[in-house]
Amino acid sequence: MKLSGTIRRSDLEGGHWTFEASDGKTYQLAGSIGAAKDGAKASAEGEVDKNAMGIGMTGPTFKVSKLTLE
C-alpha cells in the first residue's frame, strides 16, 4: 500500500508520529521512519497492521517499509 500526505509529530502520551494521508485518513506510524520531520510532505509504503494497538489513539497503525520525503 502506498500513501501520500503529511508527516506530523504528536506529543500525546509521550510522543508518536502520525501521517495525514491525502485521502483525509490519519495513521499512526511505526517502522522505518528515521527521516521523518514534522510538517514534511512524503510518500509512505507499507501496510496497515490491523492487530496493532497503541496508546496514541490517532488512527490505525501503518507499518512503514519505505518513507520518501518530497
mmCIF file as Biopython writes it, N, C-alpha, C and O atoms, coordinates in Angstrom:
data_model
#
loop_
_atom_site.group_PDB
_atom_site.id
_atom_site.type_symbol
_atom_site.label_atom_id
_atom_site.label_alt_id
_atom_site.label_comp_id
_atom_site.label_asym_id
_atom_site.label_entity_id
_atom_site.label_seq_id
_atom_site.pdbx_PDB_ins_code
_atom_site.Cartn_x
_atom_site.Cartn_y
_atom_site.Cartn_z
_atom_site.occupancy
_atom_site.B_iso_or_equiv
_atom_site.auth_seq_id
_atom_site.auth_asym_id
_atom_site.pdbx_PDB_model_num
ATOM 1   N N  . MET A ? 1  ? 0.856  -1.168 0.000  1.0 0.0 1  A 1 
ATOM 2   C CA . MET A ? 1  ? 0.000  0.000  0.000  1.0 0.0 1  A 1 
ATOM 3   C C  . MET A ? 1  ? 0.902  1.232  0.000  1.0 0.0 1  A 1 
ATOM 4   O O  . MET A ? 1  ? 1.910  1.270  0.706  1.0 0.0 1  A 1 
ATOM 5   N N  . LYS A ? 2  ? 0.541  2.226  -0.786 1.0 0.0 2  A 1 
ATOM 6   C CA . LYS A ? 2  ? 1.314  3.452  -0.861 1.0 0.0 2  A 1 
ATOM 7   C C  . LYS A ? 2  ? 0.418  4.636  -0.528 1.0 0.0 2  A 1 
ATOM 8   O O  . LYS A ? 2  ? -0.689 4.756  -1.053 1.0 0.0 2  A 1 
ATOM 9   N N  . LEU A ? 3  ? 0.910  5.518  0.359  1.0 0.0 3  A 1 
ATOM 10  C CA . LEU A ? 3  ? 0.166  6.701  0.773  1.0 0.0 3  A 1 
ATOM 11  C C  . LEU A ? 3  ? 0.973  7.950  0.470  1.0 0.0 3  A 1 
ATOM 12  O O  . LEU A ? 3  ? 2.203  7.923  0.492  1.0 0.0 3  A 1 
ATOM 13  N N  . SER A ? 4  ? 0.283  9.042  0.187  1.0 0.0 4  A 1 
ATOM 14  C CA . SER A ? 4  ? 0.907  10.359 0.054  1.0 0.0 4  A 1 
ATOM 15  C C  . SER A ? 4  ? 0.227  11.267 1.058  1.0 0.0 4  A 1 
ATOM 16  O O  . SER A ? 4  ? -0.974 11.153 1.299  1.0 0.0 4  A 1 
ATOM 17  N N  . GLY A ? 5  ? 1.013  12.183 1.652  1.0 0.0 5  A 1 
ATOM 18  C CA . GLY A ? 5  ? 0.428  13.094 2.621  1.0 0.0 5  A 1 
ATOM 19  C C  . GLY A ? 5  ? 1.468  13.849 3.412  1.0 0.0 5  A 1 
ATOM 20  O O  . GLY A ? 5  ? 2.552  14.144 2.909  1.0 0.0 5  A 1 
ATOM 21  N N  . THR A ? 6  ? 1.133  14.165 4.662  1.0 0.0 6  A 1 
ATOM 22  C CA . THR A ? 6  ? 1.969  14.987 5.523  1.0 0.0 6  A 1 
ATOM 23  C C  . THR A ? 6  ? 2.282  14.253 6.821  1.0 0.0 6  A 1 
ATOM 24  O O  . THR A ? 6  ? 1.401  13.666 7.448  1.0 0.0 6  A 1 
ATOM 25  N N  . ILE A ? 7  ? 3.555  14.298 7.211  1.0 0.0 7  A 1 
ATOM 26  C CA . ILE A ? 7  ? 4.000  13.697 8.471  1.0 0.0 7  A 1 
ATOM 27  C C  . ILE A ? 7  ? 3.751  14.705 9.591  1.0 0.0 7  A 1 
ATOM 28  O O  . ILE A ? 7  ? 4.011  15.897 9.431  1.0 0.0 7  A 1 
ATOM 29  N N  . ARG A ? 8  ? 3.252  14.223 10.711 1.0 0.0 8  A 1 
ATOM 30  C CA . ARG A ? 8  ? 3.022  15.071 11.884 1.0 0.0 8  A 1 
ATOM 31  C C  . ARG A ? 8  ? 3.605  14.410 13.120 1.0 0.0 8  A 1 
ATOM 32  O O  . ARG A ? 8  ? 3.610  13.184 13.231 1.0 0.0 8  A 1 
ATOM 33  N N  . ARG A ? 9  ? 4.094  15.217 14.045 1.0 0.0 9  A 1 
ATOM 34  C CA . ARG A ? 9  ? 4.593  14.727 15.329 1.0 0.0 9  A 1 
ATOM 35  C C  . ARG A ? 9  ? 3.574  15.111 16.384 1.0 0.0 9  A 1 
ATOM 36  O O  . ARG A ? 9  ? 3.199  16.278 16.495 1.0 0.0 9  A 1 
ATOM 37  N N  . SER A ? 10 ? 3.123  14.133 17.161 1.0 0.0 10 A 1 
ATOM 38  C CA . SER A ? 10 ? 2.174  14.375 18.247 1.0 0.0 10 A 1 
ATOM 39  C C  . SER A ? 10 ? 2.898  14.164 19.572 1.0 0.0 10 A 1 
ATOM 40  O O  . SER A ? 10 ? 3.616  13.178 19.737 1.0 0.0 10 A 1 
ATOM 41  N N  . ASP A ? 11 ? 2.713  15.078 20.510 1.0 0.0 11 A 1 
ATOM 42  C CA . ASP A ? 11 ? 3.314  14.938 21.834 1.0 0.0 11 A 1 
ATOM 43  C C  . ASP A ? 11 ? 2.410  14.180 22.799 1.0 0.0 11 A 1 
ATOM 44  O O  . ASP A ? 11 ? 2.761  14.000 23.965 1.0 0.0 11 A 1 
ATOM 45  N N  . LEU A ? 12 ? 1.262  13.739 22.327 1.0 0.0 12 A 1 
ATOM 46  C CA . LEU A ? 12 ? 0.307  12.997 23.142 1.0 0.0 12 A 1 
ATOM 47  C C  . LEU A ? 12 ? 0.930  11.710 23.669 1.0 0.0 12 A 1 
ATOM 48  O O  . LEU A ? 12 ? 1.563  10.977 22.910 1.0 0.0 12 A 1 
ATOM 49  N N  . GLU A ? 13 ? 0.762  11.431 24.935 1.0 0.0 13 A 1 
ATOM 50  C CA . GLU A ? 13 ? 1.218  10.188 25.566 1.0 0.0 13 A 1 
ATOM 51  C C  . GLU A ? 13 ? 2.687  9.867  25.306 1.0 0.0 13 A 1 
ATOM 52  O O  . GLU A ? 13 ? 3.022  8.726  24.988 1.0 0.0 13 A 1 
ATOM 53  N N  . GLY A ? 14 ? 3.563  10.858 25.437 1.0 0.0 14 A 1 
ATOM 54  C CA . GLY A ? 14 ? 4.991  10.616 25.277 1.0 0.0 14 A 1 
ATOM 55  C C  . GLY A ? 14 ? 5.512  10.843 23.878 1.0 0.0 14 A 1 
ATOM 56  O O  . GLY A ? 14 ? 6.725  10.846 23.668 1.0 0.0 14 A 1 
ATOM 57  N N  . GLY A ? 15 ? 4.636  11.032 22.924 1.0 0.0 15 A 1 
ATOM 58  C CA . GLY A ? 15 ? 5.024  11.362 21.560 1.0 0.0 15 A 1 
ATOM 59  C C  . GLY A ? 15 ? 4.957  10.194 20.597 1.0 0.0 15 A 1 
ATOM 60  O O  . GLY A ? 15 ? 5.332  9.070  20.931 1.0 0.0 15 A 1 
ATOM 61  N N  . HIS A ? 16 ? 4.478  10.471 19.412 1.0 0.0 16 A 1 
ATOM 62  C CA . HIS A ? 16 ? 4.452  9.496  18.319 1.0 0.0 16 A 1 
ATOM 63  C C  . HIS A ? 16 ? 4.278  10.237 17.002 1.0 0.0 16 A 1 
ATOM 64  O O  . HIS A ? 16 ? 3.905  11.410 16.981 1.0 0.0 16 A 1 
ATOM 65  N N  . TRP A ? 17 ? 4.550  9.545  15.913 1.0 0.0 17 A 1 
ATOM 66  C CA . TRP A ? 17 ? 4.438  10.110 14.573 1.0 0.0 17 A 1 
ATOM 67  C C  . TRP A ? 17 ? 3.115  9.686  13.942 1.0 0.0 17 A 1 
ATOM 68  O O  . TRP A ? 17 ? 2.680  8.543  14.082 1.0 0.0 17 A 1 
ATOM 69  N N  . THR A ? 18 ? 2.484  10.632 13.243 1.0 0.0 18 A 1 
ATOM 70  C CA . THR A ? 18 ? 1.265  10.330 12.511 1.0 0.0 18 A 1 
ATOM 71  C C  . THR A ? 18 ? 1.453  10.732 11.051 1.0 0.0 18 A 1 
ATOM 72  O O  . THR A ? 18 ? 2.372  11.475 10.706 1.0 0.0 18 A 1 
ATOM 73  N N  . PHE A ? 19 ? 0.569  10.229 10.211 1.0 0.0 19 A 1 
ATOM 74  C CA . PHE A ? 19 ? 0.602  10.529 8.785  1.0 0.0 19 A 1 
ATOM 75  C C  . PHE A ? 19 ? -0.791 10.932 8.364  1.0 0.0 19 A 1 
ATOM 76  O O  . PHE A ? 19 ? -1.723 10.131 8.440  1.0 0.0 19 A 1 
ATOM 77  N N  . GLU A ? 20 ? -0.942 12.177 7.917  1.0 0.0 20 A 1 
ATOM 78  C CA . GLU A ? 20 ? -2.215 12.665 7.409  1.0 0.0 20 A 1 
ATOM 79  C C  . GLU A ? 20 ? -2.231 12.415 5.906  1.0 0.0 20 A 1 
ATOM 80  O O  . GLU A ? 20 ? -1.641 13.175 5.139  1.0 0.0 20 A 1 
ATOM 81  N N  . ALA A ? 21 ? -2.900 11.362 5.496  1.0 0.0 21 A 1 
ATOM 82  C CA . ALA A ? 21 ? -2.923 10.973 4.082  1.0 0.0 21 A 1 
ATOM 83  C C  . ALA A ? 21 ? -3.770 11.944 3.270  1.0 0.0 21 A 1 
ATOM 84  O O  . ALA A ? 21 ? -4.667 12.599 3.798  1.0 0.0 21 A 1 
ATOM 85  N N  . SER A ? 22 ? -3.473 12.023 1.989  1.0 0.0 22 A 1 
ATOM 86  C CA . SER A ? 22 ? -4.191 12.935 1.096  1.0 0.0 22 A 1 
ATOM 87  C C  . SER A ? 22 ? -5.673 12.584 0.955  1.0 0.0 22 A 1 
ATOM 88  O O  . SER A ? 22 ? -6.462 13.415 0.506  1.0 0.0 22 A 1 
ATOM 89  N N  . ASP A ? 23 ? -6.061 11.360 1.334  1.0 0.0 23 A 1 
ATOM 90  C CA . ASP A ? 23 ? -7.475 10.973 1.276  1.0 0.0 23 A 1 
ATOM 91  C C  . ASP A ? 23 ? -8.235 11.354 2.547  1.0 0.0 23 A 1 
ATOM 92  O O  . ASP A ? 23 ? -9.418 11.040 2.679  1.0 0.0 23 A 1 
ATOM 93  N N  . GLY A ? 24 ? -7.552 12.040 3.493  1.0 0.0 24 A 1 
ATOM 94  C CA . GLY A ? 24 ? -8.203 12.515 4.709  1.0 0.0 24 A 1 
ATOM 95  C C  . GLY A ? 24 ? -8.055 11.607 5.913  1.0 0.0 24 A 1 
ATOM 96  O O  . GLY A ? 24 ? -8.432 11.995 7.018  1.0 0.0 24 A 1 
ATOM 97  N N  . LYS A ? 25 ? -7.519 10.411 5.734  1.0 0.0 25 A 1 
ATOM 98  C CA . LYS A ? 25 ? -7.339 9.486  6.853  1.0 0.0 25 A 1 
ATOM 99  C C  . LYS A ? 25 ? -6.033 9.790  7.583  1.0 0.0 25 A 1 
ATOM 100 O O  . LYS A ? 25 ? -5.069 10.268 6.985  1.0 0.0 25 A 1 
ATOM 101 N N  . THR A ? 26 ? -6.018 9.503  8.891  1.0 0.0 26 A 1 
ATOM 102 C CA . THR A ? 26 ? -4.819 9.687  9.707  1.0 0.0 26 A 1 
ATOM 103 C C  . THR A ? 26 ? -4.374 8.337  10.236 1.0 0.0 26 A 1 
ATOM 104 O O  . THR A ? 26 ? -5.188 7.550  10.718 1.0 0.0 26 A 1 
ATOM 105 N N  . TYR A ? 27 ? -3.068 8.070  10.142 1.0 0.0 27 A 1 
ATOM 106 C CA . TYR A ? 27 ? -2.480 6.812  10.592 1.0 0.0 27 A 1 
ATOM 107 C C  . TYR A ? 27 ? -1.394 7.100  11.615 1.0 0.0 27 A 1 
ATOM 108 O O  . TYR A ? 27 ? -0.714 8.123  11.536 1.0 0.0 27 A 1 
ATOM 109 N N  . GLN A ? 28 ? -1.234 6.207  12.565 1.0 0.0 28 A 1 
ATOM 110 C CA . GLN A ? 28 ? -0.107 6.274  13.485 1.0 0.0 28 A 1 
ATOM 111 C C  . GLN A ? 28 ? 1.024  5.472  12.839 1.0 0.0 28 A 1 
ATOM 112 O O  . GLN A ? 28 ? 0.824  4.319  12.458 1.0 0.0 28 A 1 
ATOM 113 N N  . LEU A ? 29 ? 2.214  6.078  12.714 1.0 0.0 29 A 1 
ATOM 114 C CA . LEU A ? 29 ? 3.317  5.434  12.020 1.0 0.0 29 A 1 
ATOM 115 C C  . LEU A ? 29 ? 4.149  4.540  12.936 1.0 0.0 29 A 1 
ATOM 116 O O  . LEU A ? 29 ? 4.363  4.840  14.110 1.0 0.0 29 A 1 
ATOM 117 N N  . ALA A ? 30 ? 4.605  3.443  12.365 1.0 0.0 30 A 1 
ATOM 118 C CA . ALA A ? 30 ? 5.525  2.521  13.037 1.0 0.0 30 A 1 
ATOM 119 C C  . ALA A ? 30 ? 6.480  1.994  11.975 1.0 0.0 30 A 1 
ATOM 120 O O  . ALA A ? 30 ? 6.145  1.958  10.791 1.0 0.0 30 A 1 
ATOM 121 N N  . GLY A ? 31 ? 7.657  1.589  12.400 1.0 0.0 31 A 1 
ATOM 122 C CA . GLY A ? 31 ? 8.603  1.019  11.441 1.0 0.0 31 A 1 
ATOM 123 C C  . GLY A ? 31 ? 9.680  1.998  11.041 1.0 0.0 31 A 1 
ATOM 124 O O  . GLY A ? 31 ? 10.157 2.778  11.866 1.0 0.0 31 A 1 
ATOM 125 N N  . SER A ? 32 ? 10.063 1.960  9.785  1.0 0.0 32 A 1 
ATOM 126 C CA . SER A ? 32 ? 11.199 2.707  9.245  1.0 0.0 32 A 1 
ATOM 127 C C  . SER A ? 32 ? 10.832 4.166  8.971  1.0 0.0 32 A 1 
ATOM 128 O O  . SER A ? 32 ? 10.425 4.511  7.862  1.0 0.0 32 A 1 
ATOM 129 N N  . ILE A ? 33 ? 10.980 5.020  9.990  1.0 0.0 33 A 1 
ATOM 130 C CA . ILE A ? 33 ? 10.604 6.435  9.851  1.0 0.0 33 A 1 
ATOM 131 C C  . ILE A ? 33 ? 11.743 7.370  10.262 1.0 0.0 33 A 1 
ATOM 132 O O  . ILE A ? 33 ? 11.491 8.486  10.717 1.0 0.0 33 A 1 
ATOM 133 N N  . GLY A ? 34 ? 12.978 6.929  10.109 1.0 0.0 34 A 1 
ATOM 134 C CA . GLY A ? 34 ? 14.149 7.676  10.545 1.0 0.0 34 A 1 
ATOM 135 C C  . GLY A ? 34 ? 14.259 9.090  10.001 1.0 0.0 34 A 1 
ATOM 136 O O  . GLY A ? 34 ? 14.770 9.965  10.700 1.0 0.0 34 A 1 
ATOM 137 N N  . ALA A ? 35 ? 13.801 9.349  8.787  1.0 0.0 35 A 1 
ATOM 138 C CA . ALA A ? 35 ? 13.931 10.664 8.160  1.0 0.0 35 A 1 
ATOM 139 C C  . ALA A ? 35 ? 12.723 11.566 8.419  1.0 0.0 35 A 1 
ATOM 140 O O  . ALA A ? 35 ? 12.632 12.647 7.838  1.0 0.0 35 A 1 
ATOM 141 N N  . ALA A ? 36 ? 11.813 11.150 9.263  1.0 0.0 36 A 1 
ATOM 142 C CA . ALA A ? 36 ? 10.569 11.891 9.476  1.0 0.0 36 A 1 
ATOM 143 C C  . ALA A ? 36 ? 10.829 13.267 10.087 1.0 0.0 36 A 1 
ATOM 144 O O  . ALA A ? 36 ? 11.637 13.415 11.004 1.0 0.0 36 A 1 
ATOM 145 N N  . LYS A ? 37 ? 10.120 14.276 9.551  1.0 0.0 37 A 1 
ATOM 146 C CA . LYS A ? 37 ? 10.153 15.636 10.071 1.0 0.0 37 A 1 
ATOM 147 C C  . LYS A ? 37 ? 8.723  16.157 10.121 1.0 0.0 37 A 1 
ATOM 148 O O  . LYS A ? 37 ? 7.953  15.966 9.180  1.0 0.0 37 A 1 
ATOM 149 N N  . ASP A ? 38 ? 8.375  16.809 11.210 1.0 0.0 38 A 1 
ATOM 150 C CA . ASP A ? 38 ? 7.030  17.347 11.363 1.0 0.0 38 A 1 
ATOM 151 C C  . ASP A ? 38 ? 6.715  18.331 10.233 1.0 0.0 38 A 1 
ATOM 152 O O  . ASP A ? 38 ? 7.484  19.257 9.974  1.0 0.0 38 A 1 
ATOM 153 N N  . GLY A ? 39 ? 5.580  18.120 9.566  1.0 0.0 39 A 1 
ATOM 154 C CA . GLY A ? 39 ? 5.123  19.000 8.507  1.0 0.0 39 A 1 
ATOM 155 C C  . GLY A ? 39 ? 5.640  18.648 7.125  1.0 0.0 39 A 1 
ATOM 156 O O  . GLY A ? 39 ? 5.255  19.281 6.142  1.0 0.0 39 A 1 
ATOM 157 N N  . ALA A ? 40 ? 6.516  17.637 7.034  1.0 0.0 40 A 1 
ATOM 158 C CA . ALA A ? 40 ? 7.086  17.266 5.733  1.0 0.0 40 A 1 
ATOM 159 C C  . ALA A ? 40 ? 6.066  16.533 4.873  1.0 0.0 40 A 1 
ATOM 160 O O  . ALA A ? 40 ? 5.316  15.688 5.362  1.0 0.0 40 A 1 
ATOM 161 N N  . LYS A ? 41 ? 6.048  16.863 3.596  1.0 0.0 41 A 1 
ATOM 162 C CA . LYS A ? 41 ? 5.253  16.114 2.619  1.0 0.0 41 A 1 
ATOM 163 C C  . LYS A ? 41 ? 6.033  14.851 2.301  1.0 0.0 41 A 1 
ATOM 164 O O  . LYS A ? 41 ? 7.254  14.896 2.155  1.0 0.0 41 A 1 
ATOM 165 N N  . ALA A ? 42 ? 5.338  13.720 2.191  1.0 0.0 42 A 1 
ATOM 166 C CA . ALA A ? 42 ? 6.036  12.455 1.989  1.0 0.0 42 A 1 
ATOM 167 C C  . ALA A ? 42 ? 5.137  11.424 1.321  1.0 0.0 42 A 1 
ATOM 168 O O  . ALA A ? 42 ? 3.920  11.583 1.236  1.0 0.0 42 A 1 
ATOM 169 N N  . SER A ? 43 ? 5.783  10.363 0.852  1.0 0.0 43 A 1 
ATOM 170 C CA . SER A ? 43 ? 5.109  9.158  0.384  1.0 0.0 43 A 1 
ATOM 171 C C  . SER A ? 43 ? 5.568  8.037  1.297  1.0 0.0 43 A 1 
ATOM 172 O O  . SER A ? 43 ? 6.752  7.935  1.617  1.0 0.0 43 A 1 
ATOM 173 N N  . ALA A ? 44 ? 4.644  7.205  1.711  1.0 0.0 44 A 1 
ATOM 174 C CA . ALA A ? 44 ? 4.973  6.094  2.597  1.0 0.0 44 A 1 
ATOM 175 C C  . ALA A ? 44 ? 4.459  4.794  1.982  1.0 0.0 44 A 1 
ATOM 176 O O  . ALA A ? 44 ? 3.327  4.718  1.505  1.0 0.0 44 A 1 
ATOM 177 N N  . GLU A ? 45 ? 5.315  3.779  2.004  1.0 0.0 45 A 1 
ATOM 178 C CA . GLU A ? 45 ? 4.925  2.455  1.552  1.0 0.0 45 A 1 
ATOM 179 C C  . GLU A ? 45 ? 4.911  1.534  2.755  1.0 0.0 45 A 1 
ATOM 180 O O  . GLU A ? 45 ? 5.763  1.643  3.637  1.0 0.0 45 A 1 
ATOM 181 N N  . GLY A ? 46 ? 3.948  0.629  2.795  1.0 0.0 46 A 1 
ATOM 182 C CA . GLY A ? 46 ? 3.840  -0.301 3.912  1.0 0.0 46 A 1 
ATOM 183 C C  . GLY A ? 46 ? 2.460  -0.919 3.953  1.0 0.0 46 A 1 
ATOM 184 O O  . GLY A ? 46 ? 1.806  -1.094 2.925  1.0 0.0 46 A 1 
ATOM 185 N N  . GLU A ? 47 ? 2.025  -1.249 5.173  1.0 0.0 47 A 1 
ATOM 186 C CA . GLU A ? 47 ? 0.711  -1.871 5.329  1.0 0.0 47 A 1 
ATOM 187 C C  . GLU A ? 47 ? 0.097  -1.499 6.664  1.0 0.0 47 A 1 
ATOM 188 O O  . GLU A ? 47 ? 0.801  -1.209 7.631  1.0 0.0 47 A 1 
ATOM 189 N N  . VAL A ? 48 ? -1.224 -1.510 6.702  1.0 0.0 48 A 1 
ATOM 190 C CA . VAL A ? 48 ? -1.957 -1.266 7.943  1.0 0.0 48 A 1 
ATOM 191 C C  . VAL A ? 48 ? -1.903 -2.540 8.777  1.0 0.0 48 A 1 
ATOM 192 O O  . VAL A ? 48 ? -2.224 -3.626 8.293  1.0 0.0 48 A 1 
ATOM 193 N N  . ASP A ? 49 ? -1.496 -2.395 10.032 1.0 0.0 49 A 1 
ATOM 194 C CA . ASP A ? 49 ? -1.443 -3.534 10.952 1.0 0.0 49 A 1 
ATOM 195 C C  . ASP A ? 49 ? -2.749 -3.560 11.739 1.0 0.0 49 A 1 
ATOM 196 O O  . ASP A ? 49 ? -2.908 -2.831 12.718 1.0 0.0 49 A 1 
ATOM 197 N N  . LYS A ? 50 ? -3.668 -4.394 11.309 1.0 0.0 50 A 1 
ATOM 198 C CA . LYS A ? 50 ? -4.995 -4.445 11.923 1.0 0.0 50 A 1 
ATOM 199 C C  . LYS A ? 50 ? -4.979 -5.041 13.328 1.0 0.0 50 A 1 
ATOM 200 O O  . LYS A ? 50 ? -5.960 -4.910 14.061 1.0 0.0 50 A 1 
ATOM 201 N N  . ASN A ? 51 ? -3.882 -5.692 13.716 1.0 0.0 51 A 1 
ATOM 202 C CA . ASN A ? 51 ? -3.783 -6.300 15.045 1.0 0.0 51 A 1 
ATOM 203 C C  . ASN A ? 51 ? -3.046 -5.427 16.043 1.0 0.0 51 A 1 
ATOM 204 O O  . ASN A ? 51 ? -2.978 -5.772 17.223 1.0 0.0 51 A 1 
ATOM 205 N N  . ALA A ? 52 ? -2.489 -4.298 15.601 1.0 0.0 52 A 1 
ATOM 206 C CA . ALA A ? 52 ? -1.708 -3.423 16.489 1.0 0.0 52 A 1 
ATOM 207 C C  . ALA A ? 52 ? -2.628 -2.579 17.356 1.0 0.0 52 A 1 
ATOM 208 O O  . ALA A ? 52 ? -3.709 -2.163 16.940 1.0 0.0 52 A 1 
ATOM 209 N N  . MET A ? 53 ? -2.161 -2.342 18.571 1.0 0.0 53 A 1 
ATOM 210 C CA . MET A ? 53 ? -2.862 -1.450 19.494 1.0 0.0 53 A 1 
ATOM 211 C C  . MET A ? 53 ? -1.847 -0.434 19.996 1.0 0.0 53 A 1 
ATOM 212 O O  . MET A ? 53 ? -0.684 -0.770 20.221 1.0 0.0 53 A 1 
ATOM 213 N N  . GLY A ? 54 ? -2.282 0.796  20.170 1.0 0.0 54 A 1 
ATOM 214 C CA . GLY A ? 54 ? -1.383 1.825  20.663 1.0 0.0 54 A 1 
ATOM 215 C C  . GLY A ? 54 ? -2.115 2.776  21.587 1.0 0.0 54 A 1 
ATOM 216 O O  . GLY A ? 54 ? -3.345 2.817  21.622 1.0 0.0 54 A 1 
ATOM 217 N N  . ILE A ? 55 ? -1.331 3.542  22.337 1.0 0.0 55 A 1 
ATOM 218 C CA . ILE A ? 55 ? -1.946 4.477  23.278 1.0 0.0 55 A 1 
ATOM 219 C C  . ILE A ? 55 ? -2.242 5.830  22.637 1.0 0.0 55 A 1 
ATOM 220 O O  . ILE A ? 55 ? -2.931 6.657  23.234 1.0 0.0 55 A 1 
ATOM 221 N N  . GLY A ? 56 ? -1.727 6.065  21.425 1.0 0.0 56 A 1 
ATOM 222 C CA . GLY A ? 56 ? -1.931 7.345  20.758 1.0 0.0 56 A 1 
ATOM 223 C C  . GLY A ? 56 ? -3.357 7.588  20.325 1.0 0.0 56 A 1 
ATOM 224 O O  . GLY A ? 56 ? -3.806 8.734  20.312 1.0 0.0 56 A 1 
ATOM 225 N N  . MET A ? 57 ? -4.078 6.553  19.973 1.0 0.0 57 A 1 
ATOM 226 C CA . MET A ? 57 ? -5.471 6.619  19.538 1.0 0.0 57 A 1 
ATOM 227 C C  . MET A ? 57 ? -5.691 7.696  18.471 1.0 0.0 57 A 1 
ATOM 228 O O  . MET A ? 57 ? -6.660 8.453  18.527 1.0 0.0 57 A 1 
ATOM 229 N N  . THR A ? 58 ? -4.769 7.749  17.494 1.0 0.0 58 A 1 
ATOM 230 C CA . THR A ? 58 ? -4.887 8.744  16.432 1.0 0.0 58 A 1 
ATOM 231 C C  . THR A ? 58 ? -5.253 8.118  15.098 1.0 0.0 58 A 1 
ATOM 232 O O  . THR A ? 58 ? -5.342 8.824  14.094 1.0 0.0 58 A 1 
ATOM 233 N N  . GLY A ? 59 ? -5.464 6.829  15.065 1.0 0.0 59 A 1 
ATOM 234 C CA . GLY A ? 59 ? -5.809 6.127  13.845 1.0 0.0 59 A 1 
ATOM 235 C C  . GLY A ? 59 ? -5.138 4.780  13.805 1.0 0.0 59 A 1 
ATOM 236 O O  . GLY A ? 59 ? -4.373 4.439  14.707 1.0 0.0 59 A 1 
ATOM 237 N N  . PRO A ? 60 ? -5.414 4.004  12.767 1.0 0.0 60 A 1 
ATOM 238 C CA . PRO A ? 60 ? -4.792 2.685  12.659 1.0 0.0 60 A 1 
ATOM 239 C C  . PRO A ? 60 ? -3.278 2.795  12.503 1.0 0.0 60 A 1 
ATOM 240 O O  . PRO A ? 60 ? -2.769 3.807  12.023 1.0 0.0 60 A 1 
ATOM 241 N N  . THR A ? 61 ? -2.566 1.749  12.911 1.0 0.0 61 A 1 
ATOM 242 C CA . THR A ? 61 ? -1.111 1.728  12.797 1.0 0.0 61 A 1 
ATOM 243 C C  . THR A ? 61 ? -0.710 1.356  11.376 1.0 0.0 61 A 1 
ATOM 244 O O  . THR A ? 61 ? -1.158 0.346  10.834 1.0 0.0 61 A 1 
ATOM 245 N N  . PHE A ? 62 ? 0.140  2.187  10.784 1.0 0.0 62 A 1 
ATOM 246 C CA . PHE A ? 62 ? 0.675  1.938  9.448  1.0 0.0 62 A 1 
ATOM 247 C C  . PHE A ? 62 ? 2.141  1.581  9.606  1.0 0.0 62 A 1 
ATOM 248 O O  . PHE A ? 62 ? 2.949  2.420  10.003 1.0 0.0 62 A 1 
ATOM 249 N N  . LYS A ? 63 ? 2.492  0.321  9.293  1.0 0.0 63 A 1 
ATOM 250 C CA . LYS A ? 63 ? 3.867  -0.146 9.390  1.0 0.0 63 A 1 
ATOM 251 C C  . LYS A ? 63 ? 4.612  0.253  8.121  1.0 0.0 63 A 1 
ATOM 252 O O  . LYS A ? 63 ? 4.367  -0.291 7.044  1.0 0.0 63 A 1 
ATOM 253 N N  . VAL A ? 64 ? 5.517  1.205  8.264  1.0 0.0 64 A 1 
ATOM 254 C CA . VAL A ? 64 ? 6.247  1.777  7.135  1.0 0.0 64 A 1 
ATOM 255 C C  . VAL A ? 64 ? 7.412  0.879  6.745  1.0 0.0 64 A 1 
ATOM 256 O O  . VAL A ? 64 ? 8.224  0.497  7.587  1.0 0.0 64 A 1 
ATOM 257 N N  . SER A ? 65 ? 7.486  0.547  5.459  1.0 0.0 65 A 1 
ATOM 258 C CA . SER A ? 65 ? 8.656  -0.165 4.950  1.0 0.0 65 A 1 
ATOM 259 C C  . SER A ? 65 ? 9.580  0.781  4.195  1.0 0.0 65 A 1 
ATOM 260 O O  . SER A ? 65 ? 10.781 0.529  4.095  1.0 0.0 65 A 1 
ATOM 261 N N  . LYS A ? 66 ? 9.015  1.889  3.652  1.0 0.0 66 A 1 
ATOM 262 C CA . LYS A ? 66 ? 9.817  2.878  2.943  1.0 0.0 66 A 1 
ATOM 263 C C  . LYS A ? 66 ? 9.148  4.241  3.067  1.0 0.0 66 A 1 
ATOM 264 O O  . LYS A ? 66 ? 7.949  4.380  2.827  1.0 0.0 66 A 1 
ATOM 265 N N  . LEU A ? 67 ? 9.940  5.249  3.445  1.0 0.0 67 A 1 
ATOM 266 C CA . LEU A ? 67 ? 9.440  6.620  3.578  1.0 0.0 67 A 1 
ATOM 267 C C  . LEU A ? 67 ? 10.276 7.522  2.669  1.0 0.0 67 A 1 
ATOM 268 O O  . LEU A ? 67 ? 11.503 7.540  2.768  1.0 0.0 67 A 1 
ATOM 269 N N  . THR A ? 68 ? 9.613  8.268  1.786  1.0 0.0 68 A 1 
ATOM 270 C CA . THR A ? 68 ? 10.301 9.161  0.866  1.0 0.0 68 A 1 
ATOM 271 C C  . THR A ? 68 ? 9.788  10.573 1.076  1.0 0.0 68 A 1 
ATOM 272 O O  . THR A ? 68 ? 8.603  10.844 0.883  1.0 0.0 68 A 1 
ATOM 273 N N  . LEU A ? 69 ? 10.688 11.480 1.474  1.0 0.0 69 A 1 
ATOM 274 C CA . LEU A ? 69 ? 10.305 12.882 1.644  1.0 0.0 69 A 1 
ATOM 275 C C  . LEU A ? 69 ? 10.261 13.548 0.276  1.0 0.0 69 A 1 
ATOM 276 O O  . LEU A ? 69 ? 11.096 13.279 -0.588 1.0 0.0 69 A 1 
ATOM 277 N N  . GLU A ? 70 ? 9.279  14.419 0.093  1.0 0.0 70 A 1 
ATOM 278 C CA . GLU A ? 70 ? 9.110  15.093 -1.211 1.0 0.0 70 A 1 
ATOM 279 C C  . GLU A ? 70 ? 9.711  16.470 -1.187 1.0 0.0 70 A 1 
ATOM 280 O O  . GLU A ? 70 ? 9.664  17.181 -2.190 1.0 0.0 70 A 1 
#
